[in-house]
Each structure stands twice: as C-alpha cells, then as structure tokens.
C-alpha cells in the first residue's frame, strides 16, 4: 500500500501541468522526468496521510544530493538509538550537508555512520569488511520495511570531482553500485523528516536545516541558494518552504515541502535526468508555479 492515497484529480492535473511545461521547452521528454506530488490536510495530524499522484515515480535514477536527506535521517536515528553521539560537530556537519549541500560534511557523516573511511584501494578481508560496513545504511533502510524504499541504493559519498581509490572501486564496473533512488522514496524520506518526527529541544532537528528563505535580496547574495533554478523559484516569496536540491552535470532534482495555507501543505519531488535538464534553470520553477496555482483551488474531502 502506498504511503499516500491516490488522487485521480491530481493525476489529471499533473499530466496537464507536465504537458504544458514541456510544450514551452520542446526537447524535454516526460520519459526523463519523475514526479511525486502529495497534498496534506494539516488538521488531520492523527492520520496525516496525504492525497497524491506520480509520473515515473518508481523509476530509479541517480539522486545526486537528494540522497543527503537519507543520510540526515540516518544520523537522527543513529543518535536516537545511541550509535552516534550528538555533538556540536555532528550538528554542524548535518546542518552544512542539508542547508548548504556540503560534500565534505557528507563524507564526514558517512564515515561516522558506517565506520569506514576513504583512501587507497585495499584487498582481502579488509576490503570485504569495508564493503560490509559501508552497506549499513542500506541495511537500515531495508529494516524500515517501507515499500517505497525497495531497491534504492544509498551507500556512496557525494563528490565535487568524483571518487578515487577504494571509493572508485566501490562504485563497481560501469558504476553499477552508484546511488539510486526514485521520486517516491525521496518523498517518503522527506515526509518522515517533516511530519513523522516529534522533535524535542535537544534533538538533531533536521527540519530546521531544510528551511529556505525566498527573499529575492537574500537569494541574490547567495549563488548556492538551492532556490533559483529549482521548485522554490516558482513559489510566492511569503510562503514557508523546506527543500533539498540535487544538481550535477547529468541531473537536476528538487524535493520540497511548503505551506499553501493553514489547512493545506504540499510535498513535491521532481527528478530530471539528463544533461539538458542540468543546464536548464526554468523547468523546475515552472513546475513549482503550476502546482502552487492548482493548489489554490484544491480541496481535500473529509
């Protein structure tokens, strides 16, 4: 069973939105695009299961920095079960990983979560043990028994220039062991962070690290803001937005949660797979704008 109720109305709307936006950019194909879109009625927090739809939402693609949501959630649970000590350094690393998409902070956290380190190639039992340890996050994801996480792979660090040494070897032939997620899995992780965790005063508050400022003056002074060229650019400046983007030479992704009104909240994940999307800064803002406009008149029935 899906973690959200299927909405025929939203399904029809999403098809229309994607068709409309792709018509503006002629060489964009829906085969390269994966979307999960869910609306939530805020008052119904005892259940808080949204109504939604998707397009290619189970198709596995390279998630780029969207995988950092997984590593942030893993850090939260490691701390809760006592496997990782909450410290100022850990808090700072998670903040920089989610707020600023730091690859250095991500590397540090993966080392802590898995008990592995990068370095030159190793062999024999040392290599087998290293690979076993690095797979711990995948094992944890499997043990959650969330259907939408089936088949995803979240065991690799993120890079500025690419992996070397044992990290490169761990990618496997033709990068077959590369990170892989779909838009449903990213949506489920973001949903967990946003509404299923009751953060306490001394917790690792993941939600706070995803909060974005849509003020245009602030954005102009921050070239790495994760808003311009992404879903948030298409939203009004005065709404509350939490998001995590992913961008590299082959993909442009975004995962976002925003408040439409006091009674309606939206989760939207869009994966765009291909170099032409990576270079384009207009597609995701258009999708965000169209979804927001639809939601002005959207009503979830009791």
Protein Blocks (a to p, Z undefined) as FASTA:
>chain_A
ZZbdcdfklmmmmmmmmmmmmmmmmmbcfklpccddddddfklmmnopacdddehklbcc
dekjmlmmmmmmmmmmmmmnopaccdfklmmmmmmmmmnopaklmmmmmmmmnopacddd
dehjllmmmmmmmmmmmmmmmmnopaklgoiacfbccdfkbpehjllmmnoghhlmgccd
dfklmmmmmmmmmmmpccdfklccfklmmpccfbfklmmmmmknomnopaklmpcfkbcc
dddddddfkbccddddddfblmbccddddddedjklmmpcklmmmmmmmmmmmmmmgccd
ZZ
